[in-house]
Amino acid sequence: MEEKKKIINTTITRNTADFSRQTDNIYETVAMLTKRANQIAAEEKKELHSRIDDFRTGGDGVDEMFENREQIEIVRRYEQMPKPTLEATEEYLEGQIYYRNPAKEDKQAAKFEAMEEEVINAN
């Protein structure tokens, strides 16, 4: 498991203006953070299942007891990790999330084309 940056796992009061700087829309930012948090959760789930699947062997009772303790330790470690929403929020505030909105890009392209047409027609 790769070492992750230490993220505070408690409630923090945040300034909502910080969340609308990149997108100019707080709701769009929340949607983006939701998508990123879902990606992080899926990655963690996949990693956890792969680590637990390593223990799926047909063994005797003594080995099973030892494996169960290891599995419990792994699960506890994952439970103590920061929630995906906190990780996504930190990534966003540190500028580590790449974001684009194709709908906005199409609108901007249409505006530029209209402006070019005006300039061409004015001459």
Phi and psi restraints in degrees (range 20) as a CNS / XPLOR table:
assign (resid 1 and name C) (resid 2 and name N)
       (resid 2 and name CA) (resid 2 and name C) 1.0 -72.6 20.0 2
assign (resid 2 and name N) (resid 2 and name CA)
       (resid 2 and name C) (resid 3 and name N) 1.0 148.2 20.0 2
assign (resid 2 and name C) (resid 3 and name N)
       (resid 3 and name CA) (resid 3 and name C) 1.0 -77.6 20.0 2
assign (resid 3 and name N) (resid 3 and name CA)
       (resid 3 and name C) (resid 4 and name N) 1.0 125.7 20.0 2
assign (resid 3 and name C) (resid 4 and name N)
       (resid 4 and name CA) (resid 4 and name C) 1.0 -100.0 20.0 2
assign (resid 4 and name N) (resid 4 and name CA)
       (resid 4 and name C) (resid 5 and name N) 1.0 157.5 20.0 2
assign (resid 4 and name C) (resid 5 and name N)
       (resid 5 and name CA) (resid 5 and name C) 1.0 -63.5 20.0 2
assign (resid 5 and name N) (resid 5 and name CA)
       (resid 5 and name C) (resid 6 and name N) 1.0 143.5 20.0 2
assign (resid 5 and name C) (resid 6 and name N)
       (resid 6 and name CA) (resid 6 and name C) 1.0 -68.7 20.0 2
assign (resid 6 and name N) (resid 6 and name CA)
       (resid 6 and name C) (resid 7 and name N) 1.0 117.8 20.0 2
assign (resid 6 and name C) (resid 7 and name N)
       (resid 7 and name CA) (resid 7 and name C) 1.0 -115.4 20.0 2
assign (resid 7 and name N) (resid 7 and name CA)
       (resid 7 and name C) (resid 8 and name N) 1.0 133.0 20.0 2
assign (resid 7 and name C) (resid 8 and name N)
       (resid 8 and name CA) (resid 8 and name C) 1.0 -66.4 20.0 2
assign (resid 8 and name N) (resid 8 and name CA)
       (resid 8 and name C) (resid 9 and name N) 1.0 128.0 20.0 2
assign (resid 8 and name C) (resid 9 and name N)
       (resid 9 and name CA) (resid 9 and name C) 1.0 -99.0 20.0 2
assign (resid 9 and name N) (resid 9 and name CA)
       (resid 9 and name C) (resid 10 and name N) 1.0 31.3 20.0 2
assign (resid 9 and name C) (resid 10 and name N)
       (resid 10 and name CA) (resid 10 and name C) 1.0 -125.7 20.0 2
assign (resid 10 and name N) (resid 10 and name CA)
       (resid 10 and name C) (resid 11 and name N) 1.0 174.4 20.0 2
assign (resid 10 and name C) (resid 11 and name N)
       (resid 11 and name CA) (resid 11 and name C) 1.0 -75.4 20.0 2
assign (resid 11 and name N) (resid 11 and name CA)
       (resid 11 and name C) (resid 12 and name N) 1.0 133.2 20.0 2
assign (resid 11 and name C) (resid 12 and name N)
       (resid 12 and name CA) (resid 12 and name C) 1.0 -128.4 20.0 2
assign (resid 12 and name N) (resid 12 and name CA)
       (resid 12 and name C) (resid 13 and name N) 1.0 134.1 20.0 2
assign (resid 12 and name C) (resid 13 and name N)
       (resid 13 and name CA) (resid 13 and name C) 1.0 -76.9 20.0 2
assign (resid 13 and name N) (resid 13 and name CA)
       (resid 13 and name C) (resid 14 and name N) 1.0 129.1 20.0 2
assign (resid 13 and name C) (resid 14 and name N)
       (resid 14 and name CA) (resid 14 and name C) 1.0 -121.1 20.0 2
assign (resid 14 and name N) (resid 14 and name CA)
       (resid 14 and name C) (resid 15 and name N) 1.0 154.4 20.0 2
assign (resid 14 and name C) (resid 15 and name N)
       (resid 15 and name CA) (resid 15 and name C) 1.0 -85.1 20.0 2
assign (resid 15 and name N) (resid 15 and name CA)
       (resid 15 and name C) (resid 16 and name N) 1.0 120.7 20.0 2
assign (resid 15 and name C) (resid 16 and name N)
       (resid 16 and name CA) (resid 16 and name C) 1.0 -66.6 20.0 2
assign (resid 16 and name N) (resid 16 and name CA)
       (resid 16 and name C) (resid 17 and name N) 1.0 -22.9 20.0 2
assign (resid 16 and name C) (resid 17 and name N)
       (resid 17 and name CA) (resid 17 and name C) 1.0 -64.5 20.0 2
assign (resid 17 and name N) (resid 17 and name CA)
       (resid 17 and name C) (resid 18 and name N) 1.0 -29.5 20.0 2
assign (resid 17 and name C) (resid 18 and name N)
       (resid 18 and name CA) (resid 18 and name C) 1.0 -64.7 20.0 2
assign (resid 18 and name N) (resid 18 and name CA)
       (resid 18 and name C) (resid 19 and name N) 1.0 -26.9 20.0 2
assign (resid 18 and name C) (resid 19 and name N)
       (resid 19 and name CA) (resid 19 and name C) 1.0 -86.3 20.0 2
assign (resid 19 and name N) (resid 19 and name CA)
       (resid 19 and name C) (resid 20 and name N) 1.0 -12.6 20.0 2
assign (resid 19 and name C) (resid 20 and name N)
       (resid 20 and name CA) (resid 20 and name C) 1.0 -109.3 20.0 2
assign (resid 20 and name N) (resid 20 and name CA)
       (resid 20 and name C) (resid 21 and name N) 1.0 7.4 20.0 2
assign (resid 20 and name C) (resid 21 and name N)
       (resid 21 and name CA) (resid 21 and name C) 1.0 -68.1 20.0 2
assign (resid 21 and name N) (resid 21 and name CA)
       (resid 21 and name C) (resid 22 and name N) 1.0 -46.0 20.0 2
assign (resid 21 and name C) (resid 22 and name N)
       (resid 22 and name CA) (resid 22 and name C) 1.0 -74.8 20.0 2
assign (resid 22 and name N) (resid 22 and name CA)
       (resid 22 and name C) (resid 23 and name N) 1.0 -37.8 20.0 2
assign (resid 22 and name C) (resid 23 and name N)
       (resid 23 and name CA) (resid 23 and name C) 1.0 -103.8 20.0 2
assign (resid 23 and name N) (resid 23 and name CA)
       (resid 23 and name C) (resid 24 and name N) 1.0 -15.3 20.0 2
assign (resid 23 and name C) (resid 24 and name N)
       (resid 24 and name CA) (resid 24 and name C) 1.0 64.5 20.0 2
assign (resid 24 and name N) (resid 24 and name CA)
       (resid 24 and name C) (resid 25 and name N) 1.0 16.6 20.0 2
assign (resid 24 and name C) (resid 25 and name N)
       (resid 25 and name CA) (resid 25 and name C) 1.0 -154.2 20.0 2
assign (resid 25 and name N) (resid 25 and name CA)
       (resid 25 and name C) (resid 26 and name N) 1.0 115.6 20.0 2
assign (resid 25 and name C) (resid 26 and name N)
       (resid 26 and name CA) (resid 26 and name C) 1.0 -63.1 20.0 2
assign (resid 26 and name N) (resid 26 and name CA)
       (resid 26 and name C) (resid 27 and name N) 1.0 -35.4 20.0 2
assign (resid 26 and name C) (resid 27 and name N)
       (resid 27 and name CA) (resid 27 and name C) 1.0 -69.7 20.0 2
assign (resid 27 and name N) (resid 27 and name CA)
       (resid 27 and name C) (resid 28 and name N) 1.0 -36.6 20.0 2
assign (resid 27 and name C) (resid 28 and name N)
       (resid 28 and name CA) (resid 28 and name C) 1.0 -66.3 20.0 2
assign (resid 28 and name N) (resid 28 and name CA)
       (resid 28 and name C) (resid 29 and name N) 1.0 -38.6 20.0 2
assign (resid 28 and name C) (resid 29 and name N)
       (resid 29 and name CA) (resid 29 and name C) 1.0 -64.2 20.0 2
assign (resid 29 and name N) (resid 29 and name CA)
       (resid 29 and name C) (resid 30 and name N) 1.0 -43.3 20.0 2
assign (resid 29 and name C) (resid 30 and name N)
       (resid 30 and name CA) (resid 30 and name C) 1.0 -61.8 20.0 2
assign (resid 30 and name N) (resid 30 and name CA)
       (resid 30 and name C) (resid 31 and name N) 1.0 -41.5 20.0 2
assign (resid 30 and name C) (resid 31 and name N)
       (resid 31 and name CA) (resid 31 and name C) 1.0 -62.8 20.0 2
assign (resid 31 and name N) (resid 31 and name CA)
       (resid 31 and name C) (resid 32 and name N) 1.0 -41.0 20.0 2
assign (resid 31 and name C) (resid 32 and name N)
       (resid 32 and name CA) (resid 32 and name C) 1.0 -64.7 20.0 2
assign (resid 32 and name N) (resid 32 and name CA)
       (resid 32 and name C) (resid 33 and name N) 1.0 -44.6 20.0 2
assign (resid 32 and name C) (resid 33 and name N)
       (resid 33 and name CA) (resid 33 and name C) 1.0 -64.2 20.0 2
assign (resid 33 and name N) (resid 33 and name CA)
       (resid 33 and name C) (resid 34 and name N) 1.0 -35.6 20.0 2
assign (resid 33 and name C) (resid 34 and name N)
       (resid 34 and name CA) (resid 34 and name C) 1.0 -63.0 20.0 2
assign (resid 34 and name N) (resid 34 and name CA)
       (resid 34 and name C) (resid 35 and name N) 1.0 -45.2 20.0 2
assign (resid 34 and name C) (resid 35 and name N)
       (resid 35 and name CA) (resid 35 and name C) 1.0 -62.7 20.0 2
assign (resid 35 and name N) (resid 35 and name CA)
       (resid 35 and name C) (resid 36 and name N) 1.0 -43.0 20.0 2
assign (resid 35 and name C) (resid 36 and name N)
       (resid 36 and name CA) (resid 36 and name C) 1.0 -66.6 20.0 2
assign (resid 36 and name N) (resid 36 and name CA)
       (resid 36 and name C) (resid 37 and name N) 1.0 -40.3 20.0 2
assign (resid 36 and name C) (resid 37 and name N)
       (resid 37 and name CA) (resid 37 and name C) 1.0 -62.9 20.0 2
assign (resid 37 and name N) (resid 37 and name CA)
       (resid 37 and name C) (resid 38 and name N) 1.0 -38.7 20.0 2
assign (resid 37 and name C) (resid 38 and name N)
       (resid 38 and name CA) (resid 38 and name C) 1.0 -64.8 20.0 2
assign (resid 38 and name N) (resid 38 and name CA)
       (resid 38 and name C) (resid 39 and name N) 1.0 -37.7 20.0 2
assign (resid 38 and name C) (resid 39 and name N)
       (resid 39 and name CA) (resid 39 and name C) 1.0 -63.4 20.0 2
assign (resid 39 and name N) (resid 39 and name CA)
       (resid 39 and name C) (resid 40 and name N) 1.0 -45.7 20.0 2
assign (resid 39 and name C) (resid 40 and name N)
       (resid 40 and name CA) (resid 40 and name C) 1.0 -62.5 20.0 2
assign (resid 40 and name N) (resid 40 and name CA)
       (resid 40 and name C) (resid 41 and name N) 1.0 -44.4 20.0 2
assign (resid 40 and name C) (resid 41 and name N)
       (resid 41 and name CA) (resid 41 and name C) 1.0 -62.4 20.0 2
assign (resid 41 and name N) (resid 41 and name CA)
       (resid 41 and name C) (resid 42 and name N) 1.0 -39.8 20.0 2
assign (resid 41 and name C) (resid 42 and name N)
       (resid 42 and name CA) (resid 42 and name C) 1.0 -65.7 20.0 2
assign (resid 42 and name N) (resid 42 and name CA)
       (resid 42 and name C) (resid 43 and name N) 1.0 -40.5 20.0 2
assign (resid 42 and name C) (resid 43 and name N)
       (resid 43 and name CA) (resid 43 and name C) 1.0 -63.2 20.0 2
assign (resid 43 and name N) (resid 43 and name CA)
       (resid 43 and name C) (resid 44 and name N) 1.0 -44.4 20.0 2
assign (resid 43 and name C) (resid 44 and name N)
       (resid 44 and name CA) (resid 44 and name C) 1.0 -65.2 20.0 2
assign (resid 44 and name N) (resid 44 and name CA)
       (resid 44 and name C) (resid 45 and name N) 1.0 -40.4 20.0 2
assign (resid 44 and name C) (resid 45 and name N)
       (resid 45 and name CA) (resid 45 and name C) 1.0 -64.1 20.0 2
assign (resid 45 and name N) (resid 45 and name CA)
       (resid 45 and name C) (resid 46 and name N) 1.0 -43.3 20.0 2
assign (resid 45 and name C) (resid 46 and name N)
       (resid 46 and name CA) (resid 46 and name C) 1.0 -62.3 20.0 2
assign (resid 46 and name N) (resid 46 and name CA)
       (resid 46 and name C) (resid 47 and name N) 1.0 -44.3 20.0 2
assign (resid 46 and name C) (resid 47 and name N)
       (resid 47 and name CA) (resid 47 and name C) 1.0 -64.1 20.0 2
assign (resid 47 and name N) (resid 47 and name CA)
       (resid 47 and name C) (resid 48 and name N) 1.0 -43.5 20.0 2
assign (resid 47 and name C) (resid 48 and name N)
       (resid 48 and name CA) (resid 48 and name C) 1.0 -62.6 20.0 2
assign (resid 48 and name N) (resid 48 and name CA)
       (resid 48 and name C) (resid 49 and name N) 1.0 -45.9 20.0 2
assign (resid 48 and name C) (resid 49 and name N)
       (resid 49 and name CA) (resid 49 and name C) 1.0 -64.2 20.0 2
assign (resid 49 and name N) (resid 49 and name CA)
       (resid 49 and name C) (resid 50 and name N) 1.0 -37.3 20.0 2
assign (resid 49 and name C) (resid 50 and name N)
       (resid 50 and name CA) (resid 50 and name C) 1.0 -66.9 20.0 2
assign (resid 50 and name N) (resid 50 and name CA)
       (resid 50 and name C) (resid 51 and name N) 1.0 -36.0 20.0 2
assign (resid 50 and name C) (resid 51 and name N)
       (resid 51 and name CA) (resid 51 and name C) 1.0 -71.4 20.0 2
assign (resid 51 and name N) (resid 51 and name CA)
       (resid 51 and name C) (resid 52 and name N) 1.0 -37.2 20.0 2
assign (resid 51 and name C) (resid 52 and name N)
       (resid 52 and name CA) (resid 52 and name C) 1.0 -74.4 20.0 2
assign (resid 52 and name N) (resid 52 and name CA)
       (resid 52 and name C) (resid 53 and name N) 1.0 -34.0 20.0 2
assign (resid 52 and name C) (resid 53 and name N)
       (resid 53 and name CA) (resid 53 and name C) 1.0 -63.1 20.0 2
assign (resid 53 and name N) (resid 53 and name CA)
       (resid 53 and name C) (resid 54 and name N) 1.0 -24.2 20.0 2
assign (resid 53 and name C) (resid 54 and name N)
       (resid 54 and name CA) (resid 54 and name C) 1.0 -61.6 20.0 2
assign (resid 54 and name N) (resid 54 and name CA)
       (resid 54 and name C) (resid 55 and name N) 1.0 -23.2 20.0 2
assign (resid 54 and name C) (resid 55 and name N)
       (resid 55 and name CA) (resid 55 and name C) 1.0 -89.4 20.0 2
assign (resid 55 and name N) (resid 55 and name CA)
       (resid 55 and name C) (resid 56 and name N) 1.0 -7.6 20.0 2
assign (resid 55 and name C) (resid 56 and name N)
       (resid 56 and name CA) (resid 56 and name C) 1.0 -77.7 20.0 2
assign (resid 56 and name N) (resid 56 and name CA)
       (resid 56 and name C) (resid 57 and name N) 1.0 86.2 20.0 2
assign (resid 56 and name C) (resid 57 and name N)
       (resid 57 and name CA) (resid 57 and name C) 1.0 -134.9 20.0 2
assign (resid 57 and name N) (resid 57 and name CA)
       (resid 57 and name C) (resid 58 and name N) 1.0 153.0 20.0 2
assign (resid 57 and name C) (resid 58 and name N)
       (resid 58 and name CA) (resid 58 and name C) 1.0 -86.2 20.0 2
assign (resid 58 and name N) (resid 58 and name CA)
       (resid 58 and name C) (resid 59 and name N) 1.0 97.7 20.0 2
assign (resid 58 and name C) (resid 59 and name N)
       (resid 59 and name CA) (resid 59 and name C) 1.0 -121.4 20.0 2
assign (resid 59 and name N) (resid 59 and name CA)
       (resid 59 and name C) (resid 60 and name N) 1.0 179.8 20.0 2
assign (resid 59 and name C) (resid 60 and name N)
       (resid 60 and name CA) (resid 60 and name C) 1.0 -85.2 20.0 2
assign (resid 60 and name N) (resid 60 and name CA)
       (resid 60 and name C) (resid 61 and name N) 1.0 -178.5 20.0 2
assign (resid 60 and name C) (resid 61 and name N)
       (resid 61 and name CA) (resid 61 and name C) 1.0 -63.7 20.0 2
assign (resid 61 and name N) (resid 61 and name CA)
       (resid 61 and name C) (resid 62 and name N) 1.0 -38.2 20.0 2
assign (resid 61 and name C) (resid 62 and name N)
       (resid 62 and name CA) (resid 62 and name C) 1.0 -67.2 20.0 2
assign (resid 62 and name N) (resid 62 and name CA)
       (resid 62 and name C) (resid 63 and name N) 1.0 -46.4 20.0 2
assign (resid 62 and name C) (resid 63 and name N)
       (resid 63 and name CA) (resid 63 and name C) 1.0 -63.3 20.0 2
assign (resid 63 and name N) (resid 63 and name CA)
       (resid 63 and name C) (resid 64 and name N) 1.0 -37.0 20.0 2
assign (resid 63 and name C) (resid 64 and name N)
       (resid 64 and name CA) (resid 64 and name C) 1.0 -63.3 20.0 2
assign (resid 64 and name N) (resid 64 and name CA)
       (resid 64 and name C) (resid 65 and name N) 1.0 -40.0 20.0 2
assign (resid 64 and name C) (resid 65 and name N)
       (resid 65 and name CA) (resid 65 and name C) 1.0 -62.9 20.0 2
assign (resid 65 and name N) (resid 65 and name CA)
       (resid 65 and name C) (resid 66 and name N) 1.0 -44.1 20.0 2
assign (resid 65 and name C) (resid 66 and name N)
       (resid 66 and name CA) (resid 66 and name C) 1.0 -64.5 20.0 2
assign (resid 66 and name N) (resid 66 and name CA)
       (resid 66 and name C) (resid 67 and name N) 1.0 -43.7 20.0 2
assign (resid 66 and name C) (resid 67 and name N)
       (resid 67 and name CA) (resid 67 and name C) 1.0 -64.1 20.0 2
assign (resid 67 and name N) (resid 67 and name CA)
       (resid 67 and name C) (resid 68 and name N) 1.0 -39.0 20.0 2
assign (resid 67 and name C) (resid 68 and name N)
       (resid 68 and name CA) (resid 68 and name C) 1.0 -61.4 20.0 2
assign (resid 68 and name N) (resid 68 and name CA)
       (resid 68 and name C) (resid 69 and name N) 1.0 -40.6 20.0 2
assign (resid 68 and name C) (resid 69 and name N)
       (resid 69 and name CA) (resid 69 and name C) 1.0 -63.6 20.0 2
assign (resid 69 and name N) (resid 69 and name CA)
       (resid 69 and name C) (resid 70 and name N) 1.0 -42.4 20.0 2
assign (resid 69 and name C) (resid 70 and name N)
       (resid 70 and name CA) (resid 70 and name C) 1.0 -64.0 20.0 2
assign (resid 70 and name N) (resid 70 and name CA)
       (resid 70 and name C) (resid 71 and name N) 1.0 -41.1 20.0 2
assign (resid 70 and name C) (resid 71 and name N)
       (resid 71 and name CA) (resid 71 and name C) 1.0 -63.1 20.0 2
assign (resid 71 and name N) (resid 71 and name CA)
       (resid 71 and name C) (resid 72 and name N) 1.0 -42.3 20.0 2
assign (resid 71 and name C) (resid 72 and name N)
       (resid 72 and name CA) (resid 72 and name C) 1.0 -62.9 20.0 2
assign (resid 72 and name N) (resid 72 and name CA)
       (resid 72 and name C) (resid 73 and name N) 1.0 -40.8 20.0 2
assign (resid 72 and name C) (resid 73 and name N)
       (resid 73 and name CA) (resid 73 and name C) 1.0 -63.7 20.0 2
assign (resid 73 and name N) (resid 73 and name CA)
       (resid 73 and name C) (resid 74 and name N) 1.0 -41.6 20.0 2
assign (resid 73 and name C) (resid 74 and name N)
       (resid 74 and name CA) (resid 74 and name C) 1.0 -63.5 20.0 2
assign (resid 74 and name N) (resid 74 and name CA)
       (resid 74 and name C) (resid 75 and name N) 1.0 -45.5 20.0 2
assign (resid 74 and name C) (resid 75 and name N)
       (resid 75 and name CA) (resid 75 and name C) 1.0 -63.9 20.0 2
assign (resid 75 and name N) (resid 75 and name CA)
       (resid 75 and name C) (resid 76 and name N) 1.0 -41.4 20.0 2
assign (resid 75 and name C) (resid 76 and name N)
       (resid 76 and name CA) (resid 76 and name C) 1.0 -62.2 20.0 2
assign (resid 76 and name N) (resid 76 and name CA)
       (resid 76 and name C) (resid 77 and name N) 1.0 -40.6 20.0 2
assign (resid 76 and name C) (resid 77 and name N)
       (resid 77 and name CA) (resid 77 and name C) 1.0 -60.5 20.0 2
assign (resid 77 and name N) (resid 77 and name CA)
       (resid 77 and name C) (resid 78 and name N) 1.0 -42.0 20.0 2
assign (resid 77 and name C) (resid 78 and name N)
       (resid 78 and name CA) (resid 78 and name C) 1.0 -68.8 20.0 2
assign (resid 78 and name N) (resid 78 and name CA)
       (resid 78 and name C) (resid 79 and name N) 1.0 -35.0 20.0 2
assign (resid 78 and name C) (resid 79 and name N)
       (resid 79 and name CA) (resid 79 and name C) 1.0 -66.4 20.0 2
assign (resid 79 and name N) (resid 79 and name CA)
       (resid 79 and name C) (resid 80 and name N) 1.0 -29.8 20.0 2
assign (resid 79 and name C) (resid 80 and name N)
       (resid 80 and name CA) (resid 80 and name C) 1.0 -84.8 20.0 2
assign (resid 80 and name N) (resid 80 and name CA)
       (resid 80 and name C) (resid 81 and name N) 1.0 -9.6 20.0 2
assign (resid 80 and name C) (resid 81 and name N)
       (resid 81 and name CA) (resid 81 and name C) 1.0 -68.2 20.0 2
assign (resid 81 and name N) (resid 81 and name CA)
       (resid 81 and name C) (resid 82 and name N) 1.0 153.6 20.0 2
assign (resid 81 and name C) (resid 82 and name N)
       (resid 82 and name CA) (resid 82 and name C) 1.0 -63.7 20.0 2
assign (resid 82 and name N) (resid 82 and name CA)
       (resid 82 and name C) (resid 83 and name N) 1.0 150.5 20.0 2
assign (resid 82 and name C) (resid 83 and name N)
       (resid 83 and name CA) (resid 83 and name C) 1.0 -66.5 20.0 2
assign (resid 83 and name N) (resid 83 and name CA)
       (resid 83 and name C) (resid 84 and name N) 1.0 149.7 20.0 2
assign (resid 83 and name C) (resid 84 and name N)
       (resid 84 and name CA) (resid 84 and name C) 1.0 -56.7 20.0 2
assign (resid 84 and name N) (resid 84 and name CA)
       (resid 84 and name C) (resid 85 and name N) 1.0 -32.4 20.0 2
assign (resid 84 and name C) (resid 85 and name N)
       (resid 85 and name CA) (resid 85 and name C) 1.0 -66.1 20.0 2
assign (resid 85 and name N) (resid 85 and name CA)
       (resid 85 and name C) (resid 86 and name N) 1.0 -36.6 20.0 2
assign (resid 85 and name C) (resid 86 and name N)
       (resid 86 and name CA) (resid 86 and name C) 1.0 -67.3 20.0 2
assign (resid 86 and name N) (resid 86 and name CA)
       (resid 86 and name C) (resid 87 and name N) 1.0 -40.7 20.0 2
assign (resid 86 and name C) (resid 87 and name N)
       (resid 87 and name CA) (resid 87 and name C) 1.0 -63.5 20.0 2
assign (resid 87 and name N) (resid 87 and name CA)
       (resid 87 and name C) (resid 88 and name N) 1.0 -45.0 20.0 2
assign (resid 87 and name C) (resid 88 and name N)
       (resid 88 and name CA) (resid 88 and name C) 1.0 -62.4 20.0 2
assign (resid 88 and name N) (resid 88 and name CA)
       (resid 88 and name C) (resid 89 and name N) 1.0 -40.1 20.0 2
assign (resid 88 and name C) (resid 89 and name N)
       (resid 89 and name CA) (resid 89 and name C) 1.0 -63.4 20.0 2
assign (resid 89 and name N) (resid 89 and name CA)
       (resid 89 and name C) (resid 90 and name N) 1.0 -45.4 20.0 2
assign (resid 89 and name C) (resid 90 and name N)
       (resid 90 and name CA) (resid 90 and name C) 1.0 -62.9 20.0 2
assign (resid 90 and name N) (resid 90 and name CA)
       (resid 90 and name C) (resid 91 and name N) 1.0 -43.1 20.0 2
assign (resid 90 and name C) (resid 91 and name N)
       (resid 91 and name CA) (resid 91 and name C) 1.0 -59.6 20.0 2
assign (resid 91 and name N) (resid 91 and name CA)
       (resid 91 and name C) (resid 92 and name N) 1.0 -42.7 20.0 2
assign (resid 91 and name C) (resid 92 and name N)
       (resid 92 and name CA) (resid 92 and name C) 1.0 -64.1 20.0 2
assign (resid 92 and name N) (resid 92 and name CA)
       (resid 92 and name C) (resid 93 and name N) 1.0 -47.7 20.0 2
assign (resid 92 and name C) (resid 93 and name N)
       (resid 93 and name CA) (resid 93 and name C) 1.0 -67.2 20.0 2
assign (resid 93 and name N) (resid 93 and name CA)
       (resid 93 and name C) (resid 94 and name N) 1.0 -25.6 20.0 2
assign (resid 93 and name C) (resid 94 and name N)
       (resid 94 and name CA) (resid 94 and name C) 1.0 -90.8 20.0 2
assign (resid 94 and name N) (resid 94 and name CA)
       (resid 94 and name C) (resid 95 and name N) 1.0 1.2 20.0 2
assign (resid 94 and name C) (resid 95 and name N)
       (resid 95 and name CA) (resid 95 and name C) 1.0 74.8 20.0 2
assign (resid 95 and name N) (resid 95 and name CA)
       (resid 95 and name C) (resid 96 and name N) 1.0 27.8 20.0 2
assign (resid 95 and name C) (resid 96 and name N)
       (resid 96 and name CA) (resid 96 and name C) 1.0 -96.7 20.0 2
assign (resid 96 and name N) (resid 96 and name CA)
       (resid 96 and name C) (resid 97 and name N) 1.0 -0.2 20.0 2
assign (resid 96 and name C) (resid 97 and name N)
       (resid 97 and name CA) (resid 97 and name C) 1.0 -102.6 20.0 2
assign (resid 97 and name N) (resid 97 and name CA)
       (resid 97 and name C) (resid 98 and name N) 1.0 127.0 20.0 2
assign (resid 97 and name C) (resid 98 and name N)
       (resid 98 and name CA) (resid 98 and name C) 1.0 -84.7 20.0 2
assign (resid 98 and name N) (resid 98 and name CA)
       (resid 98 and name C) (resid 99 and name N) 1.0 131.5 20.0 2
assign (resid 98 and name C) (resid 99 and name N)
       (resid 99 and name CA) (resid 99 and name C) 1.0 -137.4 20.0 2
assign (resid 99 and name N) (resid 99 and name CA)
       (resid 99 and name C) (resid 100 and name N) 1.0 137.3 20.0 2
assign (resid 99 and name C) (resid 100 and name N)
       (resid 100 and name CA) (resid 100 and name C) 1.0 -149.9 20.0 2
assign (resid 100 and name N) (resid 100 and name CA)
       (resid 100 and name C) (resid 101 and name N) 1.0 148.8 20.0 2
assign (resid 100 and name C) (resid 101 and name N)
       (resid 101 and name CA) (resid 101 and name C) 1.0 -122.6 20.0 2
assign (resid 101 and name N) (resid 101 and name CA)
       (resid 101 and name C) (resid 102 and name N) 1.0 104.0 20.0 2
assign (resid 101 and name C) (resid 102 and name N)
       (resid 102 and name CA) (resid 102 and name C) 1.0 -58.6 20.0 2
assign (resid 102 and name N) (resid 102 and name CA)
       (resid 102 and name C) (resid 103 and name N) 1.0 -33.5 20.0 2
assign (resid 102 and name C) (resid 103 and name N)
       (resid 103 and name CA) (resid 103 and name C) 1.0 -63.6 20.0 2
assign (resid 103 and name N) (resid 103 and name CA)
       (resid 103 and name C) (resid 104 and name N) 1.0 -43.2 20.0 2
assign (resid 103 and name C) (resid 104 and name N)
       (resid 104 and name CA) (resid 104 and name C) 1.0 -66.6 20.0 2
assign (resid 104 and name N) (resid 104 and name CA)
       (resid 104 and name C) (resid 105 and name N) 1.0 -39.0 20.0 2
assign (resid 104 and name C) (resid 105 and name N)
       (resid 105 and name CA) (resid 105 and name C) 1.0 -63.2 20.0 2
assign (resid 105 and name N) (resid 105 and name CA)
       (resid 105 and name C) (resid 106 and name N) 1.0 -39.8 20.0 2
assign (resid 105 and name C) (resid 106 and name N)
       (resid 106 and name CA) (resid 106 and name C) 1.0 -64.3 20.0 2
assign (resid 106 and name N) (resid 106 and name CA)
       (resid 106 and name C) (resid 107 and name N) 1.0 -41.0 20.0 2
assign (resid 106 and name C) (resid 107 and name N)
       (resid 107 and name CA) (resid 107 and name C) 1.0 -64.5 20.0 2
assign (resid 107 and name N) (resid 107 and name CA)
       (resid 107 and name C) (resid 108 and name N) 1.0 -42.4 20.0 2
assign (resid 107 and name C) (resid 108 and name N)
       (resid 108 and name CA) (resid 108 and name C) 1.0 -66.1 20.0 2
assign (resid 108 and name N) (resid 108 and name CA)
       (resid 108 and name C) (resid 109 and name N) 1.0 -40.4 20.0 2
assign (resid 108 and name C) (resid 109 and name N)
       (resid 109 and name CA) (resid 109 and name C) 1.0 -62.2 20.0 2
assign (resid 109 and name N) (resid 109 and name CA)
       (resid 109 and name C) (resid 110 and name N) 1.0 -40.7 20.0 2
assign (resid 109 and name C) (resid 110 and name N)
       (resid 110 and name CA) (resid 110 and name C) 1.0 -64.6 20.0 2
assign (resid 110 and name N) (resid 110 and name CA)
       (resid 110 and name C) (resid 111 and name N) 1.0 -39.0 20.0 2
assign (resid 110 and name C) (resid 111 and name N)
       (resid 111 and name CA) (resid 111 and name C) 1.0 -62.2 20.0 2
assign (resid 111 and name N) (resid 111 and name CA)
       (resid 111 and name C) (resid 112 and name N) 1.0 -45.3 20.0 2
assign (resid 111 and name C) (resid 112 and name N)
       (resid 112 and name CA) (resid 112 and name C) 1.0 -63.8 20.0 2
assign (resid 112 and name N) (resid 112 and name CA)
       (resid 112 and name C) (resid 113 and name N) 1.0 -39.5 20.0 2
assign (resid 112 and name C) (resid 113 and name N)
       (resid 113 and name CA) (resid 113 and name C) 1.0 -64.0 20.0 2
assign (resid 113 and name N) (resid 113 and name CA)
       (resid 113 and name C) (resid 114 and name N) 1.0 -41.0 20.0 2
assign (resid 113 and name C) (resid 114 and name N)
       (resid 114 and name CA) (resid 114 and name C) 1.0 -64.6 20.0 2
assign (resid 114 and name N) (resid 114 and name CA)
       (resid 114 and name C) (resid 115 and name N) 1.0 -40.3 20.0 2
assign (resid 114 and name C) (resid 115 and name N)
       (resid 115 and name CA) (resid 115 and name C) 1.0 -64.9 20.0 2
assign (resid 115 and name N) (resid 115 and name CA)
       (resid 115 and name C) (resid 116 and name N) 1.0 -40.9 20.0 2
assign (resid 115 and name C) (resid 116 and name N)
       (resid 116 and name CA) (resid 116 and name C) 1.0 -62.2 20.0 2
assign (resid 116 and name N) (resid 116 and name CA)
       (resid 116 and name C) (resid 117 and name N) 1.0 -42.7 20.0 2
assign (resid 116 and name C) (resid 117 and name N)
       (resid 117 and name CA) (resid 117 and name C) 1.0 -60.5 20.0 2
assign (resid 117 and name N) (resid 117 and name CA)
       (resid 117 and name C) (resid 118 and name N) 1.0 -42.2 20.0 2
assign (resid 117 and name C) (resid 118 and name N)
       (resid 118 and name CA) (resid 118 and name C) 1.0 -61.7 20.0 2
assign (resid 118 and name N) (resid 118 and name CA)
       (resid 118 and name C) (resid 119 and name N) 1.0 -43.2 20.0 2
assign (resid 118 and name C) (resid 119 and name N)
       (resid 119 and name CA) (resid 119 and name C) 1.0 -66.0 20.0 2
assign (resid 119 and name N) (resid 119 and name CA)
       (resid 119 and name C) (resid 120 and name N) 1.0 -42.9 20.0 2
assign (resid 119 and name C) (resid 120 and name N)
       (resid 120 and name CA) (resid 120 and name C) 1.0 -65.2 20.0 2
assign (resid 120 and name N) (resid 120 and name CA)
       (resid 120 and name C) (resid 121 and name N) 1.0 -44.3 20.0 2
assign (resid 120 and name C) (resid 121 and name N)
       (resid 121 and name CA) (resid 121 and name C) 1.0 -70.8 20.0 2
assign (resid 121 and name N) (resid 121 and name CA)
       (resid 121 and name C) (resid 122 and name N) 1.0 -28.9 20.0 2
assign (resid 121 and name C) (resid 122 and name N)
       (resid 122 and name CA) (resid 122 and name C) 1.0 -71.4 20.0 2
assign (resid 122 and name N) (resid 122 and name CA)
       (resid 122 and name C) (resid 123 and name N) 1.0 -26.9 20.0 2
